[in-house]
Amino acid sequence: MSTIRERNKELILRAASEEFADKGFAATKTSDIAAKAGLPKPNVYYYFKSKENLYREVLESIIEPILQASTPFNADGVPSEVLSGYIRSKIRISRDLPFASKVFASEIMHGAPHLSPDQVEQLNAQAKHNIECIQTWIDRGQIAPLDPHHLMFSIWAATQTYADFDWQISVVTGKAKLADEDYEAAAQTIIRLVLKGCEPESA
C-alpha cells in the first residue's frame, strides 16, 4: 500500500511541477494536474489537501537539492574544487528537476509569497555562507578580488538558464532535449569561465 501511495504522490508532484511551471500557481487547475498524472482528481486532495499545499511541496522538492548543492563550500577547501563541484550540482538540478526549477524561479521573481520564513532563512543563510567562503579565499589571495555576491549571482544565472530557458536552448541547438553530454559540456564551459575569471592576478 505504501508503494502505491508513494507512486501516486510522485506522479502528482511531477505533473504539478509541469503544470505550475507552464501556467503559474493562479492559472493551474487541480483537474489538469490530475489528468496529467493519470489519476482521479480526488486523489490530489487526498494526498495534498489543497492546491497551495501541493505547490509548497513542489517548492520543497527543489529547495532541498538547492541547499545540498552548497555542501562543497568550505573556506578551507580548494577554491577550484569547491566551485567546480557547486557548478556541477547546479547543472544537475537544471537537468533533473527542470520544471520544479522553473517554479522556484517564478516564485522568487514574484517575491517568494509561498516560501515559509524557515525556507527563506535557510536559503539566505546558505547564500551568506557561500559568499563568506569566497570572501575568505579573496582575503587569502587564493582567487582574484571579485565581488563575491556577483560571482554567486553569475553562477546561479549561468546554471539555471538550462532549466528556465530550455525552449530557447532547444531552438538554438536544434535539439528537442539536451543529452547528458550536453549538460556535461555546459558544466565544463561554465567551470572554465568561472575558474579563469577567478585566477589570482599574480597567476
C-alpha positions as a Python dict, from the first residue, in 0.01 Angstrom:
ca = {
    (1, 'M'): (0, 0, 0),
    (2, 'S'): (280, 240, 89),
    (3, 'T'): (439, 174, -250),
    (4, 'I'): (117, 271, -429),
    (5, 'R'): (89, 580, -209),
    (6, 'E'): (443, 693, -285),
    (7, 'R'): (399, 622, -655),
    (8, 'N'): (78, 826, -672),
    (9, 'K'): (232, 1114, -479),
    (10, 'E'): (531, 1114, -713),
    (11, 'L'): (304, 1114, -1019),
    (12, 'I'): (105, 1407, -881),
    (13, 'L'): (417, 1602, -782),
    (14, 'R'): (571, 1554, -1125),
    (15, 'A'): (251, 1658, -1300),
    (16, 'A'): (209, 1955, -1069),
    (17, 'S'): (565, 2070, -1137),
    (18, 'E'): (493, 2074, -1510),
    (19, 'E'): (158, 2249, -1475),
    (20, 'F'): (282, 2513, -1230),
    (21, 'A'): (590, 2574, -1446),
    (22, 'D'): (376, 2616, -1756),
    (23, 'K'): (81, 2814, -1617),
    (24, 'G'): (183, 2956, -1282),
    (25, 'F'): (10, 2898, -950),
    (26, 'A'): (-308, 3100, -1007),
    (27, 'A'): (-391, 2961, -1352),
    (28, 'T'): (-319, 2597, -1272),
    (29, 'K'): (-621, 2373, -1209),
    (30, 'T'): (-607, 2063, -994),
    (31, 'S'): (-814, 1885, -1259),
    (32, 'D'): (-534, 1943, -1511),
    (33, 'I'): (-277, 1813, -1263),
    (34, 'A'): (-485, 1501, -1204),
    (35, 'A'): (-531, 1445, -1577),
    (36, 'K'): (-157, 1478, -1644),
    (37, 'A'): (-83, 1240, -1356),
    (38, 'G'): (-340, 992, -1488),
    (39, 'L'): (-524, 985, -1156),
    (40, 'P'): (-872, 1090, -1037),
    (41, 'K'): (-897, 1450, -917),
    (42, 'P'): (-992, 1346, -559),
    (43, 'N'): (-651, 1181, -530),
    (44, 'V'): (-485, 1523, -549),
    (45, 'Y'): (-678, 1639, -243),
    (46, 'Y'): (-639, 1306, -67),
    (47, 'Y'): (-259, 1327, -79),
    (48, 'F'): (-204, 1704, -65),
    (49, 'K'): (-526, 1854, 82),
    (50, 'S'): (-514, 2170, -133),
    (51, 'K'): (-356, 2323, -442),
    (52, 'E'): (-147, 2552, -223),
    (53, 'N'): (-13, 2259, -20),
    (54, 'L'): (78, 2083, -343),
    (55, 'Y'): (252, 2396, -470),
    (56, 'R'): (452, 2417, -148),
    (57, 'E'): (553, 2052, -188),
    (58, 'V'): (683, 2129, -537),
    (59, 'L'): (888, 2415, -392),
    (60, 'E'): (1020, 2188, -117),
    (61, 'S'): (1124, 1931, -379),
    (62, 'I'): (1362, 2185, -534),
    (63, 'I'): (1475, 2372, -222),
    (64, 'E'): (1636, 2065, -67),
    (65, 'P'): (1861, 1996, -371),
    (66, 'I'): (1949, 2367, -386),
    (67, 'L'): (2062, 2358, -24),
    (68, 'Q'): (2252, 2034, -76),
    (69, 'A'): (2433, 2182, -376),
    (70, 'S'): (2630, 2403, -137),
    (71, 'T'): (2775, 2107, 52),
    (72, 'P'): (3119, 2154, -113),
    (73, 'F'): (3151, 2510, 20),
    (74, 'N'): (3417, 2525, 289),
    (75, 'A'): (3656, 2812, 350),
    (76, 'D'): (3941, 2562, 389),
    (77, 'G'): (3856, 2381, 67),
    (78, 'V'): (4040, 2425, -261),
    (79, 'P'): (3851, 2704, -445),
    (80, 'S'): (3870, 2538, -787),
    (81, 'E'): (3732, 2211, -649),
    (82, 'V'): (3458, 2378, -447),
    (83, 'L'): (3340, 2599, -731),
    (84, 'S'): (3355, 2312, -982),
    (85, 'G'): (3152, 2086, -753),
    (86, 'Y'): (2896, 2359, -691),
    (87, 'I'): (2853, 2434, -1061),
    (88, 'R'): (2810, 2066, -1144),
    (89, 'S'): (2546, 2030, -872),
    (90, 'K'): (2356, 2332, -1003),
    (91, 'I'): (2365, 2197, -1358),
    (92, 'R'): (2233, 1861, -1234),
    (93, 'I'): (1939, 2039, -1074),
    (94, 'S'): (1854, 2207, -1405),
    (95, 'R'): (1886, 1872, -1583),
    (96, 'D'): (1697, 1654, -1335),
    (97, 'L'): (1437, 1899, -1199),
    (98, 'P'): (1370, 2145, -1482),
    (99, 'F'): (1003, 2208, -1406),
    (100, 'A'): (1045, 2247, -1031),
    (101, 'S'): (1340, 2476, -1106),
    (102, 'K'): (1114, 2696, -1319),
    (103, 'V'): (852, 2703, -1043),
    (104, 'F'): (1117, 2813, -794),
    (105, 'A'): (1245, 3085, -1027),
    (106, 'S'): (892, 3215, -1080),
    (107, 'E'): (829, 3210, -705),
    (108, 'I'): (1141, 3420, -645),
    (109, 'M'): (1052, 3665, -923),
    (110, 'H'): (714, 3721, -756),
    (111, 'G'): (867, 3796, -416),
    (112, 'A'): (854, 3442, -272),
    (113, 'P'): (497, 3467, -134),
    (114, 'H'): (467, 3092, -74),
    (115, 'L'): (806, 3028, 86),
    (116, 'S'): (797, 2979, 461),
    (117, 'P'): (1011, 3202, 688),
    (118, 'D'): (1225, 2896, 764),
    (119, 'Q'): (1286, 2829, 395),
    (120, 'V'): (1376, 3193, 333),
    (121, 'E'): (1617, 3184, 627),
    (122, 'Q'): (1776, 2858, 509),
    (123, 'L'): (1830, 2988, 156),
    (124, 'N'): (1963, 3321, 281),
    (125, 'A'): (2196, 3155, 532),
    (126, 'Q'): (2326, 2925, 260),
    (127, 'A'): (2398, 3214, 25),
    (128, 'K'): (2571, 3412, 301),
    (129, 'H'): (2786, 3112, 393),
    (130, 'N'): (2894, 3061, 33),
    (131, 'I'): (2973, 3430, -11),
    (132, 'E'): (3174, 3436, 313),
    (133, 'C'): (3380, 3140, 189),
    (134, 'I'): (3452, 3322, -136),
    (135, 'Q'): (3549, 3636, 54),
    (136, 'T'): (3789, 3431, 268),
    (137, 'W'): (3957, 3298, -46),
    (138, 'I'): (3987, 3654, -176),
    (139, 'D'): (4138, 3777, 151),
    (140, 'R'): (4393, 3495, 139),
    (141, 'G'): (4483, 3575, -220),
    (142, 'Q'): (4360, 3237, -342),
    (143, 'I'): (4131, 3391, -603),
    (144, 'A'): (4102, 3729, -774),
    (145, 'P'): (3944, 4019, -582),
    (146, 'L'): (3600, 3983, -737),
    (147, 'D'): (3274, 4087, -576),
    (148, 'P'): (3164, 3756, -414),
    (149, 'H'): (2795, 3845, -440),
    (150, 'H'): (2810, 3896, -815),
    (151, 'L'): (3018, 3583, -860),
    (152, 'M'): (2741, 3383, -694),
    (153, 'F'): (2470, 3559, -895),
    (154, 'S'): (2659, 3483, -1216),
    (155, 'I'): (2686, 3113, -1132),
    (156, 'W'): (2315, 3098, -1050),
    (157, 'A'): (2225, 3265, -1379),
    (158, 'A'): (2459, 3053, -1590),
    (159, 'T'): (2342, 2721, -1446),
    (160, 'Q'): (1971, 2785, -1402),
    (161, 'T'): (1932, 2910, -1759),
    (162, 'Y'): (1938, 2545, -1872),
    (163, 'A'): (1606, 2493, -1694),
    (164, 'D'): (1440, 2833, -1724),
    (165, 'F'): (1523, 2891, -2090),
    (166, 'D'): (1517, 2533, -2216),
    (167, 'W'): (1289, 2626, -2508),
    (168, 'Q'): (1536, 2883, -2637),
    (169, 'I'): (1828, 2646, -2587),
    (170, 'S'): (1642, 2373, -2778),
    (171, 'V'): (1569, 2609, -3068),
    (172, 'V'): (1927, 2735, -3090),
    (173, 'T'): (2086, 2390, -3059),
    (174, 'G'): (1827, 2220, -3278),
    (175, 'K'): (1774, 1954, -3011),
    (176, 'A'): (1433, 1875, -2867),
    (177, 'K'): (1602, 1763, -2546),
    (178, 'L'): (1960, 1803, -2432),
    (179, 'A'): (2155, 1483, -2368),
    (180, 'D'): (2379, 1412, -2071),
    (181, 'E'): (2685, 1505, -2277),
    (182, 'D'): (2530, 1846, -2346),
    (183, 'Y'): (2491, 1913, -1976),
    (184, 'E'): (2847, 1794, -1919),
    (185, 'A'): (2968, 2035, -2188),
    (186, 'A'): (2769, 2313, -2021),
    (187, 'A'): (2924, 2235, -1683),
    (188, 'Q'): (3275, 2226, -1827),
    (189, 'T'): (3223, 2556, -2010),
    (190, 'I'): (3088, 2738, -1705),
    (191, 'I'): (3360, 2593, -1483),
    (192, 'R'): (3630, 2706, -1724),
    (193, 'L'): (3487, 3058, -1744),
    (194, 'V'): (3449, 3090, -1368),
    (195, 'L'): (3788, 2946, -1275),
    (196, 'K'): (3966, 3153, -1539),
    (197, 'G'): (3794, 3466, -1411),
    (198, 'C'): (3885, 3376, -1053),
    (199, 'E'): (4256, 3328, -1118),
    (200, 'P'): (4464, 3547, -884),
    (201, 'E'): (4607, 3849, -1063),
    (202, 'S'): (4960, 3725, -996),
    (203, 'A'): (4886, 3389, -1163),
}
